[in-house]
Amino acid sequence: MKLPSLPGFDAQAFDKYLKNTGWLLMARVGSLFIKMLITAIAIPNYLGDAQTGILNYPLALISFFAAASALGTDSLVTRQLLLHPQQHHTILGSAFRLRLLAGLAAIPLIYLAYLLISHFAPEPPAAPLNYVTIVSFMCVAQSVNIIDCYFQSIAKGKYIMYVQVGANLLSALVKLTLILCKAPLDAFIWMLLGDAVLLSVGYLYVYRAQHHNPFHWKFDLTVAKNLLKHAWPLALSSVFVTLYMKIDQLMLDAFWGKASLGVYTTVVTLSEGWYFFPMALVAALFPALMHARRDDPARYQKRLQQLYELMVLISGSIALIITFAAPTIYQLLYSNRPEFHSGAPALAIHIWAGVFVFLGTASGQYLIAENLTRISFLRTAVGAVANILLNLWLLPRYGMNGAALATLLAYFISTFSVLLLPKTRQHGFSMLKALILWNTLSTLARKSIKK
């Protein structure tokens, strides 16, 4: 896979890493396409706005606890596997045991959170407790997904593709069968847990197919403590990221009801479906950044700046197209469900949050590389608090549009809050330069002058 020709972008230097990126992108593109067809189109058209709201409520609530139970170990485990490949059984075994215990501990906390929301929210939660309980076990199932880090560390993204696309295809077939059989809502609730189980089984199967045995994993207390020591800011950061990605859905349900939540979930799915790209690209390029940091600091800084500009170019292009196409998208996708058409203005707003998500994802790797994980935590905490306050202000007045605007502003505040800290201020200026495409425009201007 080759990068597009961009002024100042050293495509040749990244070529070997982008071969792995190609597989990762194929996995995410496959997952995106399937998710769009089923989650954002087929199921909402079948269930309608109210039942779609009920279906998505457990995911919105449990996502906080799922993020916490992952313990923020993914990037750290990948880095440890890159540095110590001969210890991969111990590293994976320790990380898996930690995530499994965290997933089990999350289940009673989810129950407690549901009771608190039921007591204090203006309206009762969209979904009953039994639905939330079923879906809560995905926190346990996802502990196996630590295998993803192993394949990233050996630059074998194609195996991630096999698992993700295969699990999503199977899930899509089951959900389409449920729709054709006119299954009740309960069946789709069980499939939310089924999706997590299919993914875990897929990772185990592919891992075994590569002649590895998860029963050979070993738990090492020293390794586990080291992971927790460095991962806890990332774990809290993941919780806060999820908080300002999902809190608007819970608050929208509390203020405007499950029908509005159902429409807004289509907005979020259509908008956030593009977030696969920076995650896949940055994950694949992380080894290149780490090697450049070790061998050539000047090239390391150059690569970061080029990566930021690439993120802005991609996300800005997507946002611009979706903004103008949003009304047409909703008229085409939900022609038989006019109650969903009110989501078009919110999509035109929400899609611009992707610009700051793309930048934030890339800069998050910088914070990991520089061992500034606590700043990563502070940044996302600021974004989460900002999103809650903005939603309290905008959502009751403007409904879905207010929720989308609150998300957009919160992502901006979170991404550029690094400007407030001396250690990361220069890094923040680099992202600002990328936001206005300073290097790209400067290069084009110099070429024009020479002509």
C-alpha positions as CSV (number, residue, x, y, z in Angstrom):
1,M,0.0,0.0,0.0
2,K,1.4,3.4,-1.0
3,L,0.6,6.8,0.5
4,P,-0.8,9.5,-1.7
5,S,1.7,12.0,-2.9
6,L,1.6,14.8,-0.3
7,P,3.9,17.8,-0.2
8,G,6.6,17.1,2.5
9,F,5.4,13.6,3.2
10,D,8.1,11.0,3.2
11,A,6.1,8.1,1.8
12,Q,9.1,5.9,1.0
13,A,10.2,5.8,4.6
14,F,6.8,4.5,5.7
15,D,6.4,1.9,2.9
16,K,7.2,-1.2,4.9
17,Y,4.9,-0.2,7.7
18,L,2.1,0.7,5.4
19,K,2.1,-2.9,4.0
20,N,0.8,-3.8,7.5
21,T,-1.5,-0.8,7.5
22,G,-3.1,-2.1,4.3
23,W,-4.3,-5.2,6.1
24,L,-5.5,-3.2,9.1
25,L,-7.4,-0.8,6.8
26,M,-9.0,-3.7,5.0
27,A,-10.2,-5.1,8.3
28,R,-11.6,-1.7,9.4
29,V,-13.2,-1.0,6.0
30,G,-14.8,-4.4,6.0
31,S,-16.1,-3.8,9.5
32,L,-17.2,-0.3,8.7
33,F,-19.2,-1.4,5.6
34,I,-20.9,-4.2,7.4
35,K,-21.7,-2.0,10.4
36,M,-23.1,0.7,8.2
37,L,-25.4,-1.8,6.4
38,I,-26.7,-3.6,9.5
39,T,-26.3,-1.3,12.5
40,A,-27.1,2.0,11.0
41,I,-29.5,1.0,8.2
42,A,-31.1,-2.5,8.3
43,I,-31.8,-2.7,12.1
44,P,-33.1,0.9,12.5
45,N,-35.4,0.4,9.4
46,Y,-36.7,-2.8,11.0
47,L,-37.1,-1.7,14.6
48,G,-38.0,2.0,14.2
49,D,-36.7,4.9,16.3
50,A,-38.0,3.9,19.8
51,Q,-36.9,0.3,19.7
52,T,-33.5,1.3,18.2
53,G,-33.1,3.6,21.2
54,I,-33.8,0.6,23.6
55,L,-31.3,-1.6,21.7
56,N,-28.5,1.0,21.9
57,Y,-29.0,2.0,25.5
58,P,-27.2,-1.0,27.1
59,L,-24.2,-0.4,24.8
60,A,-24.0,3.3,25.7
61,L,-24.1,2.5,29.4
62,I,-21.8,-0.5,29.4
63,S,-19.2,1.2,27.1
64,F,-17.8,3.1,30.1
65,F,-17.1,-0.1,32.0
66,A,-15.9,-2.0,28.9
67,A,-13.3,0.7,28.4
68,A,-12.3,0.6,32.1
69,S,-12.0,-3.2,32.1
70,A,-9.6,-3.1,29.1
71,L,-7.3,-1.3,31.6
72,G,-5.7,0.8,28.8
73,T,-3.2,-2.0,28.1
74,D,-3.4,-2.3,24.3
75,S,-0.7,0.1,23.3
76,L,1.6,-0.8,26.2
77,V,1.3,-4.5,25.6
78,T,2.1,-3.9,21.9
79,R,5.2,-1.9,22.9
80,Q,6.3,-4.5,25.4
81,L,5.9,-7.3,22.8
82,L,8.0,-5.2,20.3
83,L,10.7,-4.8,22.9
84,H,10.6,-8.3,24.4
85,P,9.2,-10.7,21.8
86,Q,10.7,-13.7,23.6
87,Q,8.5,-13.0,26.6
88,H,5.2,-12.9,24.7
89,H,3.6,-15.7,26.7
90,T,4.2,-13.9,29.9
91,I,3.2,-10.5,28.7
92,L,0.0,-11.8,27.1
93,G,-0.8,-14.0,30.1
94,S,-0.4,-11.2,32.6
95,A,-2.4,-8.7,30.5
96,F,-5.2,-11.3,29.9
97,R,-5.5,-12.2,33.6
98,L,-5.8,-8.5,34.6
99,R,-8.4,-7.8,32.0
100,L,-10.5,-10.9,32.9
101,L,-10.6,-9.9,36.6
102,A,-11.4,-6.3,35.6
103,G,-14.3,-7.5,33.4
104,L,-15.8,-9.6,36.2
105,A,-15.5,-6.7,38.6
106,A,-17.3,-4.4,36.1
107,I,-20.6,-6.4,36.2
108,P,-21.8,-5.4,39.7
109,L,-20.7,-1.8,39.0
110,I,-22.9,-1.7,35.9
111,Y,-25.8,-2.9,38.0
112,L,-25.1,-0.1,40.6
113,A,-24.8,2.5,37.9
114,Y,-28.2,1.5,36.4
115,L,-29.9,1.8,39.7
116,L,-28.4,5.3,40.3
117,I,-29.6,6.4,36.8
118,S,-33.0,5.0,37.4
119,H,-33.3,7.0,40.7
120,F,-31.9,10.3,39.6
121,A,-32.7,10.7,35.9
122,P,-35.8,12.7,34.9
123,E,-37.1,9.7,32.9
124,P,-36.5,5.9,33.5
125,P,-33.7,4.3,31.3
126,A,-34.7,3.3,27.8
127,A,-33.8,-0.4,28.4
128,P,-34.8,-2.6,31.3
129,L,-32.3,-4.1,33.7
130,N,-32.3,-7.6,32.2
131,Y,-31.2,-6.2,28.8
132,V,-28.3,-4.3,30.5
133,T,-27.3,-7.4,32.4
134,I,-27.1,-9.6,29.3
135,V,-24.9,-7.1,27.5
136,S,-22.6,-6.5,30.5
137,F,-20.9,-9.8,30.0
138,M,-19.1,-8.4,27.0
139,C,-16.7,-6.9,29.5
140,V,-15.5,-10.4,30.3
141,A,-15.5,-11.7,26.6
142,Q,-13.3,-8.8,25.4
143,S,-10.4,-9.9,27.7
144,V,-9.3,-12.4,25.0
145,N,-8.9,-9.5,22.5
146,I,-5.5,-8.9,23.9
147,I,-4.3,-11.3,21.2
148,D,-4.8,-8.3,18.8
149,C,-1.7,-6.7,20.3
150,Y,0.4,-9.8,19.5
151,F,-0.5,-9.6,15.8
152,Q,0.2,-5.9,15.7
153,S,3.6,-6.4,17.3
154,I,4.7,-8.9,14.6
155,A,3.2,-6.7,11.8
156,K,0.6,-9.4,10.8
157,G,-2.4,-7.2,10.4
158,K,-3.9,-9.7,8.0
159,Y,-4.8,-12.0,10.9
160,I,-6.7,-9.1,12.5
161,M,-8.5,-8.6,9.2
162,Y,-9.5,-12.3,9.2
163,V,-10.9,-12.1,12.7
164,Q,-12.7,-8.8,12.4
165,V,-14.2,-9.2,9.0
166,G,-15.1,-12.8,9.6
167,A,-16.8,-12.1,12.9
168,N,-18.7,-9.2,11.4
169,L,-19.8,-11.1,8.4
170,L,-21.2,-13.9,10.6
171,S,-22.8,-11.4,12.9
172,A,-24.4,-9.6,9.9
173,L,-25.8,-12.9,8.6
174,V,-27.4,-13.7,11.9
175,K,-28.9,-10.2,12.3
176,L,-30.2,-10.3,8.7
177,T,-31.8,-13.7,9.5
178,L,-33.4,-12.2,12.6
179,I,-34.8,-9.4,10.5
180,L,-36.2,-11.7,7.9
181,C,-37.7,-13.9,10.6
182,K,-39.2,-10.8,12.2
183,A,-37.5,-11.7,15.5
184,P,-38.3,-9.7,18.6
185,L,-36.1,-7.1,20.2
186,D,-34.8,-9.6,22.7
187,A,-32.9,-11.5,20.0
188,F,-31.0,-8.4,18.9
189,I,-30.1,-7.7,22.6
190,W,-28.5,-11.2,22.8
191,M,-26.6,-10.5,19.6
192,L,-24.9,-7.5,21.2
193,L,-23.2,-10.0,23.5
194,G,-22.9,-12.4,20.6
195,D,-20.8,-9.9,18.7
196,A,-18.2,-9.8,21.5
197,V,-18.1,-13.6,21.8
198,L,-17.7,-14.1,18.1
199,L,-14.7,-11.7,18.0
200,S,-13.0,-13.4,21.0
201,V,-13.5,-16.9,19.5
202,G,-12.1,-15.6,16.2
203,Y,-8.9,-14.3,17.9
204,L,-8.5,-17.6,19.8
205,Y,-8.9,-19.6,16.6
206,V,-6.4,-17.6,14.5
207,Y,-3.9,-17.5,17.4
208,R,-4.1,-21.3,17.7
209,A,-3.8,-21.6,13.9
210,Q,-0.4,-19.9,14.2
211,H,0.7,-22.8,16.5
212,H,0.3,-20.8,19.7
213,N,-1.6,-22.0,22.7
214,P,-3.2,-19.6,25.1
215,F,-2.9,-22.3,27.8
216,H,0.9,-21.6,27.7
217,W,0.3,-18.0,28.8
218,K,1.9,-17.3,32.2
219,F,0.9,-14.8,34.8
220,D,3.8,-12.8,36.2
221,L,3.1,-10.5,39.1
222,T,6.1,-8.2,38.3
223,V,4.9,-7.8,34.7
224,A,1.3,-7.2,35.8
225,K,2.4,-4.5,38.2
226,N,4.5,-2.9,35.6
227,L,1.6,-2.9,33.2
228,L,-0.8,-1.4,35.8
229,K,1.7,1.2,36.8
230,H,2.0,2.6,33.3
231,A,-1.5,1.7,32.1
232,W,-3.7,3.2,34.7
233,P,-3.6,6.7,33.2
234,L,-4.5,5.2,29.8
235,A,-7.3,3.2,31.4
236,L,-8.8,6.3,33.0
237,S,-8.2,8.1,29.8
238,S,-10.2,5.4,27.9
239,V,-13.0,5.8,30.4
240,F,-13.1,9.5,29.8
241,V,-12.9,9.1,26.1
242,T,-15.9,6.8,26.2
243,L,-17.6,9.2,28.6
244,Y,-17.5,12.0,26.1
245,M,-18.3,9.7,23.2
246,K,-21.4,8.1,24.9
247,I,-22.6,10.5,27.7
248,D,-24.6,12.5,25.1
249,Q,-26.6,9.4,24.3
250,L,-27.5,8.7,28.0
251,M,-28.4,12.4,28.5
252,L,-30.4,12.6,25.3
253,D,-32.5,9.6,26.5
254,A,-33.0,11.2,29.9
255,F,-34.1,14.5,28.5
256,W,-35.8,13.6,25.2
257,G,-36.7,9.9,25.4
258,K,-35.8,6.7,23.6
259,A,-37.1,7.8,20.2
260,S,-34.7,10.7,20.0
261,L,-32.0,8.3,21.3
262,G,-32.8,5.9,18.5
263,V,-32.4,8.6,15.8
264,Y,-29.2,10.0,17.3
265,T,-27.6,6.6,17.4
266,T,-27.8,6.5,13.6
267,V,-26.1,9.9,13.6
268,V,-23.3,8.6,15.8
269,T,-22.8,5.4,13.8
270,L,-22.6,7.2,10.5
271,S,-20.2,9.8,11.9
272,E,-18.0,7.6,14.1
273,G,-17.8,4.8,11.5
274,W,-14.9,6.7,10.0
275,Y,-12.8,6.6,13.2
276,F,-11.4,3.3,12.2
277,F,-9.0,5.0,9.8
278,P,-6.8,7.0,12.3
279,M,-6.8,4.0,14.7
280,A,-5.6,1.6,12.0
281,L,-3.1,3.9,10.4
282,V,-1.6,5.1,13.7
283,A,-1.4,1.6,15.1
284,A,0.5,0.4,12.1
285,L,2.9,3.4,12.0
286,F,3.6,3.3,15.8
287,P,6.7,1.1,15.3
288,A,8.0,3.5,12.7
289,L,7.6,6.4,15.1
290,M,9.3,4.5,17.9
291,H,12.3,3.6,15.7
292,A,12.6,7.2,14.5
293,R,12.5,8.5,18.1
294,R,15.3,6.1,19.0
295,D,17.6,6.6,15.9
296,D,16.8,10.1,14.6
297,P,14.9,12.7,16.7
298,A,14.7,15.2,13.9
299,R,13.1,12.6,11.6
300,Y,10.8,11.6,14.5
301,Q,9.5,15.2,14.8
302,K,9.1,15.4,11.0
303,R,7.1,12.2,10.9
304,L,4.8,13.4,13.6
305,Q,4.1,16.6,11.8
306,Q,3.5,14.8,8.5
307,L,1.2,12.4,10.2
308,Y,-0.9,15.2,11.8
309,E,-1.3,16.9,8.4
310,L,-2.4,13.6,6.8
311,M,-5.0,13.2,9.6
312,V,-6.4,16.7,8.9
313,L,-6.5,16.1,5.1
314,I,-8.4,12.9,5.4
315,S,-10.8,13.9,8.2
316,G,-11.5,17.3,6.7
317,S,-12.3,15.8,3.3
318,I,-14.7,13.3,4.8
319,A,-16.4,16.0,6.9
320,L,-16.9,18.3,4.0
321,I,-18.5,15.7,1.8
322,I,-20.8,14.4,4.6
323,T,-21.9,17.9,5.6
324,F,-23.4,18.6,2.1
325,A,-24.6,15.0,1.6
326,A,-26.3,14.5,5.0
327,P,-30.0,15.2,3.9
328,T,-29.6,13.0,0.9
329,I,-28.0,10.2,3.0
330,Y,-31.0,10.2,5.4
331,Q,-33.6,10.3,2.6
332,L,-32.0,7.4,0.8
333,L,-31.2,5.2,3.8
334,Y,-34.4,5.7,5.7
335,S,-36.9,6.3,2.9
336,N,-39.6,4.3,4.7
337,R,-38.8,5.7,8.1
338,P,-39.3,9.5,7.9
339,E,-38.9,9.7,11.7
340,F,-35.2,9.3,11.2
341,H,-34.8,12.2,8.8
342,S,-34.4,14.7,11.7
343,G,-30.9,13.2,12.2
344,A,-29.5,14.9,9.1
345,P,-28.6,18.3,10.6
346,A,-27.0,16.6,13.6
347,L,-24.9,14.4,11.3
348,A,-23.7,17.6,9.5
349,I,-22.5,18.9,12.8
350,H,-21.2,15.7,14.4
351,I,-19.0,14.7,11.5
352,W,-16.6,17.6,12.1
353,A,-15.7,16.1,15.4
354,G,-13.7,13.6,13.4
355,V,-11.1,16.2,12.6
356,F,-10.2,16.4,16.3
357,V,-10.6,12.7,16.8
358,F,-8.1,12.0,14.0
359,L,-5.6,14.5,15.5
360,G,-6.2,13.3,19.0
361,T,-5.6,9.7,18.0
362,A,-2.3,10.5,16.4
363,S,-1.1,12.8,19.2
364,G,-2.0,10.1,21.7
365,Q,0.8,7.9,20.3
366,Y,3.2,10.8,20.8
367,L,2.2,11.0,24.5
368,I,2.8,7.2,24.8
369,A,6.2,7.4,23.1
370,E,7.2,10.3,25.4
371,N,5.9,8.5,28.5
372,L,3.4,11.2,29.1
373,T,0.4,9.0,29.7
374,R,-0.7,11.1,32.7
375,I,-1.1,14.1,30.4
376,S,-3.2,11.8,28.1
377,F,-5.4,11.1,31.1
378,L,-5.7,14.8,32.0
379,R,-6.5,15.7,28.4
380,T,-9.4,13.3,28.1
381,A,-10.6,14.2,31.6
382,V,-10.9,17.8,30.4
383,G,-12.8,16.7,27.3
384,A,-15.2,14.6,29.3
385,V,-16.0,17.3,31.8
386,A,-16.4,19.8,29.0
387,N,-18.8,17.4,27.2
388,I,-21.0,16.9,30.2
389,L,-21.2,20.7,30.9
390,L,-21.8,21.5,27.2
391,N,-24.5,18.8,27.0
392,L,-26.2,20.2,30.1
393,W,-26.3,23.6,28.4
394,L,-27.0,22.7,24.8
395,L,-28.9,19.4,24.9
396,P,-32.1,20.5,26.7
397,R,-32.4,23.5,24.3
398,Y,-31.5,22.0,21.0
399,G,-31.9,18.2,21.3
400,M,-29.9,16.1,19.0
401,N,-28.2,19.1,17.3
402,G,-27.1,20.4,20.8
403,A,-25.7,16.9,21.6
404,A,-23.7,16.9,18.3
405,L,-22.4,20.4,18.9
406,A,-21.4,19.6,22.4
407,T,-19.4,16.5,21.2
408,L,-17.7,18.6,18.5
409,L,-16.6,21.3,21.0
410,A,-15.6,18.8,23.6
411,Y,-13.3,17.0,21.1
412,F,-11.7,20.3,20.2
413,I,-11.1,21.3,23.8
414,S,-9.7,17.8,24.7
415,T,-7.3,17.7,21.7
416,F,-5.9,21.2,22.2
417,S,-5.8,21.3,26.0
418,V,-2.1,20.2,25.6
419,L,-1.4,23.9,24.8
420,L,-2.0,24.7,28.5
421,L,0.9,22.5,29.7
422,P,4.6,23.6,29.2
423,K,5.7,20.0,28.4
424,T,3.3,19.6,25.5
425,R,2.8,23.2,24.3
426,Q,5.1,22.9,21.3
427,H,3.3,19.6,20.5
428,G,0.0,21.5,20.6
429,F,1.4,24.2,18.2
430,S,2.4,21.4,15.8
431,M,-1.2,20.2,15.7
432,L,-2.4,23.8,15.2
433,K,-0.1,24.0,12.2
434,A,-1.4,20.8,10.9
435,L,-5.0,22.0,11.4
436,I,-4.4,24.9,9.0
437,L,-2.1,22.7,6.8
438,W,0.8,25.1,7.4
439,N,3.5,23.0,6.0
440,T,1.5,21.8,3.0
441,L,0.4,25.3,2.0
442,S,4.0,26.7,2.6
443,T,5.4,24.1,0.3
444,L,2.8,24.9,-2.4
445,A,3.5,28.6,-2.0
446,R,7.3,28.2,-2.4
447,K,6.7,26.1,-5.5
448,S,4.4,28.8,-6.9
449,I,7.0,31.5,-6.2
450,K,9.8,29.5,-8.0
451,K,7.6,29.1,-11.0
